[in-house]
Amino acid sequence: MNWKFVPNTCTFGNLSAGAVSLLLTIQEQYRLALIFIAIAALFDVFDGFLARIMHCSSDFGKQLDSLADIVSFGVAPAFLVLLHQSGEFHWLSALAAIVFLVCGASRLARFNISISSPQFTGMPITCAGTLLACLSLTDNLKPSVIIAFTVVLSFLMVSRIPFPSLKNISIRK
């Protein structure tokens, strides 16, 4: 049996978890929304890992992964911050969320056309979105600090700063 569909199935799991997170955020179930972003991150790690070990990486899979990532680690965390932590800065939070989405989409597009490298250029959206989602649920931070952190994460995604890649971690017996 051909098992090459498994990595893309994980990518669909990533996308589904991101969509569930959005729905939970809209229903004001913020902690559960964060859990589904974490589940999306697990699926995101597994899809790439399985594609590499099964030798079934493809352009289709790469594009599908980016589309899932913009939902799970762009839109879902941005909505979580916007709806849960905007406080008196609602319009500024909305602007920061839009900047985060634009930078995340730009980072994914740059990744999709780049040559494979032992490290990432700019912070991966999976990392930025997961960090943003986690930070958004801390109750002791002012909305202005969360907005500033959102902007910093946005610019880290489109920066030229090298970040380590999990792809290079080998499994030793």
Secondary structure, 3 states (H helix, E strand, C coil): CCCCCHHHHHHHHHHHHHHHHHHHHHCCCHHHHHHHHHHHHHHHHHHHHHHHHCCCCCHHHHHHHHHHHHHHHHHHHHHHHHHHHCHHHHHHHHHHHHHHHHHHHHHHHHHHHCCCCCEEECCCHHHHHHHHHHHHCCCCCCHHHHHHHHHHHHHHHHCCCEEECHHHCCCCC
